Amino acid sequence: MEWNITSKGLEIIPPSNLGKSIYAWTFKIITDSNQHTPNALQTDANKALKGTKK
């Protein structure tokens, strides 16, 4: 397996011949920044949970 850091982020290049297997490829990627902006009407968690059982 090969990998590169590009201007668009991490690029993972799996082997061209994956062979026979009953398992899928998985990758755990840890970052130090958000990857997207949450799409929420209320971004303040305390306001969103007001009046509910936390």
Predicted model as a PDB file, atoms N, CA, C, CB and O in Angstrom, pLDDT in the B-factor column:
MODEL        1                                                                  
ATOM      1  N   MET A   1       0.849  -1.166   0.000  1.00 76.00           N  
ATOM      2  CA  MET A   1       0.000   0.000   0.000  1.00 76.00           C  
ATOM      3  C   MET A   1       0.897   1.233   0.000  1.00 76.00           C  
ATOM      4  CB  MET A   1      -0.967  -0.004   1.219  1.00 76.00           C  
ATOM      5  O   MET A   1       1.929   1.277   0.670  1.00 76.00           O  
ATOM      6  N   GLU A   2       0.480   2.218  -0.760  1.00 86.00           N  
ATOM      7  CA  GLU A   2       1.211   3.476  -0.812  1.00 86.00           C  
ATOM      8  C   GLU A   2       0.295   4.609  -0.376  1.00 86.00           C  
ATOM      9  CB  GLU A   2       1.768   3.736  -2.231  1.00 86.00           C  
ATOM     10  O   GLU A   2      -0.927   4.493  -0.462  1.00 86.00           O  
ATOM     11  N   TRP A   3       0.879   5.697   0.087  1.00 86.00           N  
ATOM     12  CA  TRP A   3       0.092   6.865   0.461  1.00 86.00           C  
ATOM     13  C   TRP A   3       0.914   8.118   0.195  1.00 86.00           C  
ATOM     14  CB  TRP A   3      -0.345   6.794   1.953  1.00 86.00           C  
ATOM     15  O   TRP A   3       2.145   8.094   0.203  1.00 86.00           O  
ATOM     16  N   ASN A   4       0.197   9.215  -0.042  1.00 89.00           N  
ATOM     17  CA  ASN A   4       0.808  10.516  -0.295  1.00 89.00           C  
ATOM     18  C   ASN A   4      -0.030  11.591   0.361  1.00 89.00           C  
ATOM     19  CB  ASN A   4       0.952  10.783  -1.812  1.00 89.00           C  
ATOM     20  O   ASN A   4      -1.244  11.448   0.506  1.00 89.00           O  
ATOM     21  N   ILE A   5       0.622  12.663   0.755  1.00 88.00           N  
ATOM     22  CA  ILE A   5      -0.100  13.851   1.201  1.00 88.00           C  
ATOM     23  C   ILE A   5      -0.119  14.813   0.018  1.00 88.00           C  
ATOM     24  CB  ILE A   5       0.570  14.508   2.486  1.00 88.00           C  
ATOM     25  O   ILE A   5       0.934  15.239  -0.458  1.00 88.00           O  
ATOM     26  N   THR A   6      -1.306  15.151  -0.451  1.00 86.00           N  
ATOM     27  CA  THR A   6      -1.452  16.049  -1.587  1.00 86.00           C  
ATOM     28  C   THR A   6      -2.088  17.356  -1.118  1.00 86.00           C  
ATOM     29  CB  THR A   6      -2.302  15.393  -2.708  1.00 86.00           C  
ATOM     30  O   THR A   6      -2.438  17.497   0.054  1.00 86.00           O  
ATOM     31  N   SER A   7      -2.233  18.301  -2.030  1.00 85.00           N  
ATOM     32  CA  SER A   7      -2.885  19.561  -1.684  1.00 85.00           C  
ATOM     33  C   SER A   7      -4.353  19.351  -1.324  1.00 85.00           C  
ATOM     34  CB  SER A   7      -2.767  20.549  -2.840  1.00 85.00           C  
ATOM     35  O   SER A   7      -4.958  20.203  -0.674  1.00 85.00           O  
ATOM     36  N   LYS A   8      -4.929  18.224  -1.739  1.00 81.00           N  
ATOM     37  CA  LYS A   8      -6.327  17.906  -1.422  1.00 81.00           C  
ATOM     38  C   LYS A   8      -6.455  17.018  -0.197  1.00 81.00           C  
ATOM     39  CB  LYS A   8      -6.989  17.231  -2.604  1.00 81.00           C  
ATOM     40  O   LYS A   8      -7.569  16.681   0.203  1.00 81.00           O  
ATOM     41  N   GLY A   9      -5.328  16.629   0.411  1.00 82.00           N  
ATOM     42  CA  GLY A   9      -5.374  15.791   1.604  1.00 82.00           C  
ATOM     43  C   GLY A   9      -4.659  14.467   1.397  1.00 82.00           C  
ATOM     44  O   GLY A   9      -3.788  14.343   0.536  1.00 82.00           O  
ATOM     45  N   LEU A  10      -5.038  13.487   2.194  1.00 83.00           N  
ATOM     46  CA  LEU A  10      -4.401  12.178   2.162  1.00 83.00           C  
ATOM     47  C   LEU A  10      -4.905  11.362   0.978  1.00 83.00           C  
ATOM     48  CB  LEU A  10      -4.653  11.426   3.471  1.00 83.00           C  
ATOM     49  O   LEU A  10      -6.110  11.259   0.749  1.00 83.00           O  
ATOM     50  N   GLU A  11      -3.976  10.788   0.236  1.00 87.00           N  
ATOM     51  CA  GLU A  11      -4.318   9.898  -0.882  1.00 87.00           C  
ATOM     52  C   GLU A  11      -3.785   8.520  -0.534  1.00 87.00           C  
ATOM     53  CB  GLU A  11      -3.723  10.415  -2.258  1.00 87.00           C  
ATOM     54  O   GLU A  11      -2.581   8.357  -0.333  1.00 87.00           O  
ATOM     55  N   ILE A  12      -4.668   7.520  -0.458  1.00 84.00           N  
ATOM     56  CA  ILE A  12      -4.280   6.144  -0.143  1.00 84.00           C  
ATOM     57  C   ILE A  12      -4.391   5.328  -1.414  1.00 84.00           C  
ATOM     58  CB  ILE A  12      -5.167   5.538   0.997  1.00 84.00           C  
ATOM     59  O   ILE A  12      -5.438   5.312  -2.060  1.00 84.00           O  
ATOM     60  N   ILE A  13      -3.314   4.650  -1.771  1.00 85.00           N  
ATOM     61  CA  ILE A  13      -3.283   3.851  -2.996  1.00 85.00           C  
ATOM     62  C   ILE A  13      -3.150   2.381  -2.598  1.00 85.00           C  
ATOM     63  CB  ILE A  13      -2.104   4.295  -3.941  1.00 85.00           C  
ATOM     64  O   ILE A  13      -2.069   1.939  -2.210  1.00 85.00           O  
ATOM     65  N   PRO A  14      -4.251   1.618  -2.695  1.00 80.00           N  
ATOM     66  CA  PRO A  14      -4.170   0.197  -2.340  1.00 80.00           C  
ATOM     67  C   PRO A  14      -3.430  -0.575  -3.430  1.00 80.00           C  
ATOM     68  CB  PRO A  14      -5.587  -0.396  -2.125  1.00 80.00           C  
ATOM     69  O   PRO A  14      -3.272  -0.072  -4.543  1.00 80.00           O  
ATOM     70  N   PRO A  15      -2.980  -1.784  -3.125  1.00 79.00           N  
ATOM     71  CA  PRO A  15      -2.313  -2.602  -4.141  1.00 79.00           C  
ATOM     72  C   PRO A  15      -3.245  -2.838  -5.334  1.00 79.00           C  
ATOM     73  CB  PRO A  15      -1.859  -3.954  -3.537  1.00 79.00           C  
ATOM     74  O   PRO A  15      -4.463  -2.909  -5.173  1.00 79.00           O  
ATOM     75  N   SER A  16      -2.665  -2.958  -6.526  1.00 82.00           N  
ATOM     76  CA  SER A  16      -3.499  -3.177  -7.718  1.00 82.00           C  
ATOM     77  C   SER A  16      -4.157  -4.557  -7.683  1.00 82.00           C  
ATOM     78  CB  SER A  16      -2.653  -3.028  -9.000  1.00 82.00           C  
ATOM     79  O   SER A  16      -5.258  -4.727  -8.205  1.00 82.00           O  
ATOM     80  N   ASN A  17      -3.498  -5.537  -7.078  1.00 83.00           N  
ATOM     81  CA  ASN A  17      -4.076  -6.872  -6.959  1.00 83.00           C  
ATOM     82  C   ASN A  17      -4.378  -7.114  -5.488  1.00 83.00           C  
ATOM     83  CB  ASN A  17      -3.115  -7.973  -7.533  1.00 83.00           C  
ATOM     84  O   ASN A  17      -3.475  -7.396  -4.700  1.00 83.00           O  
ATOM     85  N   LEU A  18      -5.659  -7.004  -5.118  1.00 76.00           N  
ATOM     86  CA  LEU A  18      -6.048  -7.178  -3.720  1.00 76.00           C  
ATOM     87  C   LEU A  18      -6.084  -8.637  -3.301  1.00 76.00           C  
ATOM     88  CB  LEU A  18      -7.395  -6.554  -3.480  1.00 76.00           C  
ATOM     89  O   LEU A  18      -6.100  -8.933  -2.107  1.00 76.00           O  
ATOM     90  N   GLY A  19      -6.098  -9.554  -4.261  1.00 81.00           N  
ATOM     91  CA  GLY A  19      -6.131 -10.970  -3.951  1.00 81.00           C  
ATOM     92  C   GLY A  19      -7.505 -11.402  -3.462  1.00 81.00           C  
ATOM     93  O   GLY A  19      -8.428 -10.593  -3.374  1.00 81.00           O  
ATOM     94  N   LYS A  20      -7.630 -12.674  -3.148  1.00 84.00           N  
ATOM     95  CA  LYS A  20      -8.888 -13.211  -2.650  1.00 84.00           C  
ATOM     96  C   LYS A  20      -8.915 -13.074  -1.140  1.00 84.00           C  
ATOM     97  CB  LYS A  20      -9.078 -14.689  -3.075  1.00 84.00           C  
ATOM     98  O   LYS A  20      -7.972 -13.462  -0.450  1.00 84.00           O  
ATOM     99  N   SER A  21     -10.011 -12.516  -0.633  1.00 80.00           N  
ATOM    100  CA  SER A  21     -10.141 -12.329   0.804  1.00 80.00           C  
ATOM    101  C   SER A  21     -11.612 -12.170   1.160  1.00 80.00           C  
ATOM    102  CB  SER A  21      -9.324 -11.103   1.280  1.00 80.00           C  
ATOM    103  O   SER A  21     -12.418 -11.749   0.330  1.00 80.00           O  
ATOM    104  N   ILE A  22     -11.950 -12.501   2.374  1.00 81.00           N  
ATOM    105  CA  ILE A  22     -13.316 -12.273   2.841  1.00 81.00           C  
ATOM    106  C   ILE A  22     -13.401 -10.971   3.629  1.00 81.00           C  
ATOM    107  CB  ILE A  22     -13.795 -13.450   3.706  1.00 81.00           C  
ATOM    108  O   ILE A  22     -14.454 -10.643   4.175  1.00 81.00           O  
ATOM    109  N   TYR A  23     -12.293 -10.226   3.691  1.00 79.00           N  
ATOM    110  CA  TYR A  23     -12.233  -9.000   4.470  1.00 79.00           C  
ATOM    111  C   TYR A  23     -12.190  -7.768   3.570  1.00 79.00           C  
ATOM    112  CB  TYR A  23     -11.020  -9.020   5.387  1.00 79.00           C  
ATOM    113  O   TYR A  23     -11.705  -7.827   2.440  1.00 79.00           O  
ATOM    114  N   ALA A  24     -12.696  -6.672   4.079  1.00 76.00           N  
ATOM    115  CA  ALA A  24     -12.678  -5.406   3.351  1.00 76.00           C  
ATOM    116  C   ALA A  24     -11.506  -4.557   3.847  1.00 76.00           C  
ATOM    117  CB  ALA A  24     -14.028  -4.643   3.526  1.00 76.00           C  
ATOM    118  O   ALA A  24     -10.999  -4.754   4.952  1.00 76.00           O  
ATOM    119  N   TRP A  25     -11.094  -3.624   3.017  1.00 72.00           N  
ATOM    120  CA  TRP A  25     -10.058  -2.675   3.417  1.00 72.00           C  
ATOM    121  C   TRP A  25     -10.688  -1.602   4.284  1.00 72.00           C  
ATOM    122  CB  TRP A  25      -9.358  -2.046   2.178  1.00 72.00           C  
ATOM    123  O   TRP A  25     -11.736  -1.062   3.931  1.00 72.00           O  
ATOM    124  N   THR A  26     -10.068  -1.283   5.414  1.00 75.00           N  
ATOM    125  CA  THR A  26     -10.515  -0.177   6.250  1.00 75.00           C  
ATOM    126  C   THR A  26      -9.305   0.640   6.664  1.00 75.00           C  
ATOM    127  CB  THR A  26     -11.291  -0.688   7.493  1.00 75.00           C  
ATOM    128  O   THR A  26      -8.193   0.123   6.771  1.00 75.00           O  
ATOM    129  N   PHE A  27      -9.539   1.922   6.896  1.00 71.00           N  
ATOM    130  CA  PHE A  27      -8.456   2.805   7.301  1.00 71.00           C  
ATOM    131  C   PHE A  27      -8.945   3.687   8.433  1.00 71.00           C  
ATOM    132  CB  PHE A  27      -7.951   3.659   6.111  1.00 71.00           C  
ATOM    133  O   PHE A  27     -10.042   4.241   8.361  1.00 71.00           O  
ATOM    134  N   LYS A  28      -8.147   3.823   9.471  1.00 74.00           N  
ATOM    135  CA  LYS A  28      -8.452   4.751  10.548  1.00 74.00           C  
ATOM    136  C   LYS A  28      -7.607   5.993  10.304  1.00 74.00           C  
ATOM    137  CB  LYS A  28      -8.171   4.120  11.970  1.00 74.00           C  
ATOM    138  O   LYS A  28      -6.378   5.926  10.291  1.00 74.00           O  
ATOM    139  N   ILE A  29      -8.272   7.122  10.111  1.00 75.00           N  
ATOM    140  CA  ILE A  29      -7.576   8.367   9.831  1.00 75.00           C  
ATOM    141  C   ILE A  29      -7.887   9.351  10.957  1.00 75.00           C  
ATOM    142  CB  ILE A  29      -7.989   8.948   8.439  1.00 75.00           C  
ATOM    143  O   ILE A  29      -9.050   9.643  11.234  1.00 75.00           O  
ATOM    144  N   ILE A  30      -6.854   9.848  11.590  1.00 71.00           N  
ATOM    145  CA  ILE A  30      -7.011  10.805  12.676  1.00 71.00           C  
ATOM    146  C   ILE A  30      -6.505  12.153  12.189  1.00 71.00           C  
ATOM    147  CB  ILE A  30      -6.249  10.343  13.961  1.00 71.00           C  
ATOM    148  O   ILE A  30      -5.393  12.256  11.671  1.00 71.00           O  
ATOM    149  N   THR A  31      -7.319  13.181  12.356  1.00 74.00           N  
ATOM    150  CA  THR A  31      -6.924  14.515  11.930  1.00 74.00           C  
ATOM    151  C   THR A  31      -7.006  15.475  13.106  1.00 74.00           C  
ATOM    152  CB  THR A  31      -7.808  15.005  10.767  1.00 74.00           C  
ATOM    153  O   THR A  31      -7.611  15.164  14.132  1.00 74.00           O  
ATOM    154  N   ASP A  32      -6.401  16.630  12.952  1.00 74.00           N  
ATOM    155  CA  ASP A  32      -6.453  17.635  14.011  1.00 74.00           C  
ATOM    156  C   ASP A  32      -7.332  18.823  13.632  1.00 74.00           C  
ATOM    157  CB  ASP A  32      -5.053  18.118  14.339  1.00 74.00           C  
ATOM    158  O   ASP A  32      -7.279  19.874  14.270  1.00 74.00           O  
ATOM    159  N   SER A  33      -8.149  18.643  12.577  1.00 72.00           N  
ATOM    160  CA  SER A  33      -9.063  19.714  12.177  1.00 72.00           C  
ATOM    161  C   SER A  33     -10.364  19.119  11.648  1.00 72.00           C  
ATOM    162  CB  SER A  33      -8.410  20.623  11.108  1.00 72.00           C  
ATOM    163  O   SER A  33     -10.391  17.975  11.193  1.00 72.00           O  
ATOM    164  N   ASN A  34     -11.441  19.898  11.708  1.00 70.00           N  
ATOM    165  CA  ASN A  34     -12.726  19.444  11.198  1.00 70.00           C  
ATOM    166  C   ASN A  34     -12.650  19.228   9.688  1.00 70.00           C  
ATOM    167  CB  ASN A  34     -13.833  20.457  11.542  1.00 70.00           C  
ATOM    168  O   ASN A  34     -11.983  19.983   8.980  1.00 70.00           O  
ATOM    169  N   GLN A  35     -13.325  18.208   9.208  1.00 69.00           N  
ATOM    170  CA  GLN A  35     -13.313  17.901   7.790  1.00 69.00           C  
ATOM    171  C   GLN A  35     -14.507  18.503   7.051  1.00 69.00           C  
ATOM    172  CB  GLN A  35     -13.291  16.410   7.592  1.00 69.00           C  
ATOM    173  O   GLN A  35     -14.534  18.519   5.821  1.00 69.00           O  
ATOM    174  N   HIS A  36     -15.481  18.990   7.791  1.00 70.00           N  
ATOM    175  CA  HIS A  36     -16.660  19.604   7.181  1.00 70.00           C  
ATOM    176  C   HIS A  36     -17.293  20.563   8.188  1.00 70.00           C  
ATOM    177  CB  HIS A  36     -17.690  18.517   6.723  1.00 70.00           C  
ATOM    178  O   HIS A  36     -16.946  20.564   9.370  1.00 70.00           O  
ATOM    179  N   THR A  37     -18.206  21.361   7.709  1.00 71.00           N  
ATOM    180  CA  THR A  37     -18.954  22.266   8.568  1.00 71.00           C  
ATOM    181  C   THR A  37     -20.280  21.605   8.908  1.00 71.00           C  
ATOM    182  CB  THR A  37     -19.172  23.652   7.884  1.00 71.00           C  
ATOM    183  O   THR A  37     -21.019  21.229   7.998  1.00 71.00           O  
ATOM    184  N   PRO A  38     -20.608  21.451  10.191  1.00 67.00           N  
ATOM    185  CA  PRO A  38     -21.880  20.813  10.555  1.00 67.00           C  
ATOM    186  C   PRO A  38     -23.065  21.563   9.935  1.00 67.00           C  
ATOM    187  CB  PRO A  38     -22.034  20.756  12.093  1.00 67.00           C  
ATOM    188  O   PRO A  38     -23.092  22.793   9.903  1.00 67.00           O  
ATOM    189  N   ASN A  39     -24.020  20.810   9.456  1.00 74.00           N  
ATOM    190  CA  ASN A  39     -25.224  21.386   8.864  1.00 74.00           C  
ATOM    191  C   ASN A  39     -26.335  21.300   9.908  1.00 74.00           C  
ATOM    192  CB  ASN A  39     -25.627  20.646   7.529  1.00 74.00           C  
ATOM    193  O   ASN A  39     -27.150  20.377   9.894  1.00 74.00           O  
ATOM    194  N   ALA A  40     -26.350  22.273  10.808  1.00 72.00           N  
ATOM    195  CA  ALA A  40     -27.330  22.259  11.890  1.00 72.00           C  
ATOM    196  C   ALA A  40     -27.991  23.625  12.002  1.00 72.00           C  
ATOM    197  CB  ALA A  40     -26.668  21.866  13.229  1.00 72.00           C  
ATOM    198  O   ALA A  40     -27.360  24.653  11.756  1.00 72.00           O  
ATOM    199  N   LEU A  41     -29.275  23.627  12.379  1.00 78.00           N  
ATOM    200  CA  LEU A  41     -29.973  24.887  12.574  1.00 78.00           C  
ATOM    201  C   LEU A  41     -29.467  25.605  13.819  1.00 78.00           C  
ATOM    202  CB  LEU A  41     -31.476  24.651  12.675  1.00 78.00           C  
ATOM    203  O   LEU A  41     -29.369  26.832  13.838  1.00 78.00           O  
ATOM    204  N   GLN A  42     -29.147  24.842  14.853  1.00 78.00           N  
ATOM    205  CA  GLN A  42     -28.649  25.417  16.105  1.00 78.00           C  
ATOM    206  C   GLN A  42     -27.259  24.852  16.358  1.00 78.00           C  
ATOM    207  CB  GLN A  42     -29.615  25.109  17.309  1.00 78.00           C  
ATOM    208  O   GLN A  42     -27.099  23.642  16.515  1.00 78.00           O  
ATOM    209  N   THR A  43     -26.256  25.718  16.399  1.00 77.00           N  
ATOM    210  CA  THR A  43     -24.896  25.237  16.608  1.00 77.00           C  
ATOM    211  C   THR A  43     -24.477  25.248  18.071  1.00 77.00           C  
ATOM    212  CB  THR A  43     -23.937  26.066  15.808  1.00 77.00           C  
ATOM    213  O   THR A  43     -23.451  24.663  18.419  1.00 77.00           O  
ATOM    214  N   ASP A  44     -25.250  25.903  18.939  1.00 83.00           N  
ATOM    215  CA  ASP A  44     -24.961  25.927  20.371  1.00 83.00           C  
ATOM    216  C   ASP A  44     -25.655  24.724  21.018  1.00 83.00           C  
ATOM    217  CB  ASP A  44     -25.436  27.280  21.028  1.00 83.00           C  
ATOM    218  O   ASP A  44     -26.883  24.681  21.096  1.00 83.00           O  
ATOM    219  N   ALA A  45     -24.868  23.751  21.479  1.00 82.00           N  
ATOM    220  CA  ALA A  45     -25.440  22.525  22.040  1.00 82.00           C  
ATOM    221  C   ALA A  45     -26.329  22.798  23.244  1.00 82.00           C  
ATOM    222  CB  ALA A  45     -24.335  21.571  22.434  1.00 82.00           C  
ATOM    223  O   ALA A  45     -27.356  22.138  23.404  1.00 82.00           O  
ATOM    224  N   ASN A  46     -25.966  23.746  24.088  1.00 86.00           N  
ATOM    225  CA  ASN A  46     -26.781  24.049  25.275  1.00 86.00           C  
ATOM    226  C   ASN A  46     -28.157  24.567  24.873  1.00 86.00           C  
ATOM    227  CB  ASN A  46     -26.070  25.085  26.170  1.00 86.00           C  
ATOM    228  O   ASN A  46     -29.153  24.178  25.483  1.00 86.00           O  
ATOM    229  N   LYS A  47     -28.242  25.424  23.874  1.00 85.00           N  
ATOM    230  CA  LYS A  47     -29.526  25.920  23.401  1.00 85.00           C  
ATOM    231  C   LYS A  47     -30.329  24.813  22.727  1.00 85.00           C  
ATOM    232  CB  LYS A  47     -29.322  27.083  22.438  1.00 85.00           C  
ATOM    233  O   LYS A  47     -31.547  24.741  22.889  1.00 85.00           O  
ATOM    234  N   ALA A  48     -29.656  23.957  21.978  1.00 82.00           N  
ATOM    235  CA  ALA A  48     -30.339  22.874  21.278  1.00 82.00           C  
ATOM    236  C   ALA A  48     -30.955  21.882  22.263  1.00 82.00           C  
ATOM    237  CB  ALA A  48     -29.367  22.153  20.342  1.00 82.00           C  
ATOM    238  O   ALA A  48     -32.011  21.314  21.985  1.00 82.00           O  
ATOM    239  N   LEU A  49     -30.301  21.664  23.423  1.00 83.00           N  
ATOM    240  CA  LEU A  49     -30.788  20.705  24.410  1.00 83.00           C  
ATOM    241  C   LEU A  49     -31.692  21.318  25.468  1.00 83.00           C  
ATOM    242  CB  LEU A  49     -29.632  20.048  25.078  1.00 83.00           C  
ATOM    243  O   LEU A  49     -32.188  20.610  26.344  1.00 83.00           O  
ATOM    244  N   LYS A  50     -31.914  22.632  25.398  1.00 84.00           N  
ATOM    245  CA  LYS A  50     -32.748  23.303  26.395  1.00 84.00           C  
ATOM    246  C   LYS A  50     -34.151  22.722  26.375  1.00 84.00           C  
ATOM    247  CB  LYS A  50     -32.793  24.824  26.142  1.00 84.00           C  
ATOM    248  O   LYS A  50     -34.765  22.606  25.315  1.00 84.00           O  
ATOM    249  N   GLY A  51     -34.660  22.355  27.550  1.00 83.00           N  
ATOM    250  CA  GLY A  51     -35.993  21.781  27.652  1.00 83.00           C  
ATOM    251  C   GLY A  51     -36.052  20.288  27.413  1.00 83.00           C  
ATOM    252  O   GLY A  51     -37.139  19.713  27.377  1.00 83.00           O  
ATOM    253  N   THR A  52     -34.891  19.642  27.249  1.00 83.00           N  
ATOM    254  CA  THR A  52     -34.858  18.196  27.061  1.00 83.00           C  
ATOM    255  C   THR A  52     -34.111  17.558  28.219  1.00 83.00           C  
ATOM    256  CB  THR A  52     -34.198  17.824  25.713  1.00 83.00           C  
ATOM    257  O   THR A  52     -33.435  18.247  28.982  1.00 83.00           O  
ATOM    258  N   LYS A  53     -34.229  16.264  28.350  1.00 77.00           N  
ATOM    259  CA  LYS A  53     -33.444  15.533  29.339  1.00 77.00           C  
ATOM    260  C   LYS A  53     -32.092  15.250  28.712  1.00 77.00           C  
ATOM    261  CB  LYS A  53     -34.160  14.204  29.792  1.00 77.00           C  
ATOM    262  O   LYS A  53     -32.002  14.514  27.729  1.00 77.00           O  
ATOM    263  N   LYS A  54     -31.046  15.825  29.269  1.00 61.00           N  
ATOM    264  CA  LYS A  54     -29.692  15.653  28.704  1.00 61.00           C  
ATOM    265  C   LYS A  54     -29.203  14.246  28.900  1.00 61.00           C  
ATOM    266  CB  LYS A  54     -28.704  16.633  29.338  1.00 61.00           C  
ATOM    267  O   LYS A  54     -28.090  13.916  28.492  1.00 61.00           O  
TER     268      LYS A  54                                                      
ENDMDL                                                                          
END                                                                             
